[in-house]
Amino acid sequence: MQKRKRKLVNRPLQLKLVGIFTAIGAVAALLQVILMNASLSELAQSIPSDGEQVLEASRAIVLKNTLWTLGALVPLMAGVGIVATSHIAGPTYRMTQHLKEIAAGGPVRTCEIREHDEFSELCDALNAALEQLAPPGDRGEDFSEDWTQASPSAEMPSQQSKAA
């Protein structure tokens, strides 16, 4: 298969997932900052002299480190998240478009996704289901008959026995 050029294949889904993961990472980083600040405050209070000076300096250090951590963490998580979610959003987008084409009257063809994408099992199941639904003459070729109509072979066995 070919390499996907667009990494934001399904923008709403991918941005939602990236936002969730980035928010979780940011909350984890801020929790770490709170814990570090509490530890530095305890240390400053336990120092017999100049504890106030250490406490004041630690606030500036914690703030600077927080800004650096979030400044590096958020773009990194967003970038990695977009690349990682493209392996999920790409196949779902491809299978959705494939089914829309068939629903619009297009020929039934095999749906293909990239080798390293997720949901290959779902794609195989989709292809197997379409193989069973589509008549042999509609396997990617143009045709004139409407195969959505009920055929005698698709009738229930009880209906076939009544007809006999």
C-alpha positions as MATLAB code, in Angstrom:
seq = 'MQKRKRKLVNRPLQLKLVGIFTAIGAVAALLQVILMNASLSELAQSIPSDGEQVLEASRAIVLKNTLWTLGALVPLMAGVGIVATSHIAGPTYRMTQHLKEIAAGGPVRTCEIREHDEFSELCDALNAALEQLAPPGDRGEDFSEDWTQASPSAEMPSQQSKAA';
ca = [
       0.000    0.000    0.000;
       0.991    3.607   -0.261;
       2.089    5.991    2.447;
      -0.634    8.319    3.692;
       0.193   11.969    3.008;
      -2.425   13.486    5.312;
      -1.959   12.683    8.975;
      -5.260   14.328    9.988;
      -7.482   11.956    8.045;
     -10.482   12.189   10.353;
      -9.879   15.564   11.989;
     -12.694   15.545   14.604;
     -11.862   12.061   15.893;
      -8.110   12.573   15.902;
      -8.193   15.997   17.541;
     -10.566   14.685   20.197;
      -8.244   11.770   21.010;
      -5.127   13.958   20.943;
      -6.850   16.515   23.178;
      -7.789   13.845   25.705;
      -4.292   12.366   25.830;
      -2.636   15.787   25.982;
      -4.935   16.874   28.796;
      -4.135   13.715   30.748;
      -0.412   14.329   30.247;
      -0.728   17.971   31.287;
      -2.682   17.053   34.416;
      -0.041   14.464   35.300;
       2.723   17.056   34.823;
       0.878   19.615   36.953;
       0.309   17.036   39.684;
       4.041   16.396   39.699;
       4.658   20.143   40.011;
       2.299   20.365   42.992;
       4.058   17.473   44.703;
       7.488   18.963   43.995;
       6.388   22.352   45.334;
       5.037   20.750   48.523;
       8.314   18.874   49.027;
      10.386   22.029   48.508;
       8.148   23.917   50.963;
       8.698   21.238   53.603;
      12.436   21.376   52.979;
      12.507   25.168   53.276;
      10.582   25.056   56.549;
      12.943   22.457   58.012;
      16.058   24.566   57.355;
      16.936   26.515   60.535;
      18.237   29.600   58.735;
      17.493   31.050   55.279;
      14.474   28.766   54.834;
      12.418   31.710   53.650;
      15.005   32.508   50.989;
      15.003   28.873   49.760;
      11.188   28.900   49.645;
      11.160   32.087   47.584;
      13.758   30.740   45.147;
      11.953   27.408   44.843;
       8.750   29.102   43.664;
      10.554   30.670   40.713;
      12.286   27.369   39.919;
       9.025   25.420   40.033;
       7.270   27.972   37.803;
      10.103   27.952   35.248;
      10.223   24.147   35.192;
       6.444   23.930   34.844;
       6.441   26.234   31.831;
       9.314   24.327   30.208;
       7.647   20.971   30.866;
       4.272   22.008   29.475;
       5.908   23.892   26.605;
       7.712   20.734   25.521;
       5.063   18.204   26.554;
       2.003   19.627   24.792;
       3.470   19.931   21.263;
       5.260   16.598   21.604;
       2.116   14.792   22.732;
       0.061   16.460   20.017;
       2.520   15.445   17.291;
       2.909   11.874   18.485;
      -0.847   11.643   19.031;
      -1.653   12.738   15.488;
       0.783   10.241   13.989;
      -0.455    7.429   16.245;
      -4.148    8.141   15.693;
      -3.707    8.224   11.916;
      -3.313    4.437   12.103;
      -6.795    4.272   13.632;
      -8.593    7.162   11.946;
      -7.250    6.316    8.475;
      -8.754    2.825    8.266;
     -12.074    3.907    9.782;
     -12.259    6.771    7.294;
     -11.346    4.442    4.397;
     -13.948    1.820    5.348;
     -16.625    4.492    5.832;
     -15.904    6.003    2.407;
     -15.878    2.532    0.861;
     -19.331    1.722    2.256;
     -20.685    5.134    1.210;
     -19.514    4.465   -2.363;
     -21.298    1.110   -2.382;
     -24.450    2.638   -0.840;
     -24.418    5.291   -3.583;
     -24.589    2.536   -6.190;
     -20.909    2.075   -6.898;
     -19.428   -1.326   -7.632;
     -18.586   -3.664   -4.776;
     -14.821   -3.887   -4.568;
     -12.369   -5.106   -1.983;
     -11.647   -2.523    0.701;
      -7.919   -2.156    1.293;
      -6.030   -0.444    4.083;
      -2.302    0.002    4.678;
      -0.308   -2.904    6.061;
       0.589   -1.276    9.404;
      -2.818    0.274   10.064;
      -5.094   -0.932   12.820;
      -8.418   -2.672   12.155;
      -7.088   -5.050    9.493;
      -9.287   -7.771   11.016;
     -12.339   -5.510   10.704;
     -11.431   -4.745    7.084;
     -11.126   -8.475    6.341;
     -14.527   -9.104    7.951;
     -16.038   -6.247    5.919;
     -14.626   -7.719    2.714;
     -15.954  -11.191    3.608;
     -19.425   -9.751    4.293;
     -19.438   -7.801    1.036;
     -18.285  -10.925   -0.797;
     -21.376  -12.738    0.495;
     -23.777   -9.883   -0.311;
     -22.592   -8.909   -3.775;
     -23.484  -11.127   -6.734;
     -20.561  -12.585   -8.719;
     -21.131  -10.138  -11.587;
     -20.633   -7.121   -9.308;
     -17.111   -7.684   -8.081;
     -15.704   -4.342   -9.202;
     -17.305   -4.396  -12.635;
     -20.044   -2.116  -13.922;
     -23.419   -3.807  -14.103;
     -26.990   -2.883  -14.821;
     -29.018   -5.119  -12.500;
     -30.128   -3.959   -9.062;
     -28.824   -6.563   -6.610;
     -30.468   -4.869   -3.652;
     -33.767   -6.544   -4.615;
     -34.513   -9.814   -2.824;
     -33.435  -12.784   -4.890;
     -34.927  -16.303   -4.665;
     -31.718  -17.624   -3.081;
     -31.918  -14.951   -0.370;
     -35.428  -15.950    0.703;
     -35.968  -17.734    3.973;
     -36.131  -21.577    3.705;
     -39.748  -21.514    4.927;
     -40.676  -19.176    2.083;
     -38.967  -21.452   -0.458;
     -40.821  -24.523    0.816;
     -44.169  -22.671    0.572;
     -43.390  -21.753   -3.021;
     -42.673  -25.432   -3.870;
];
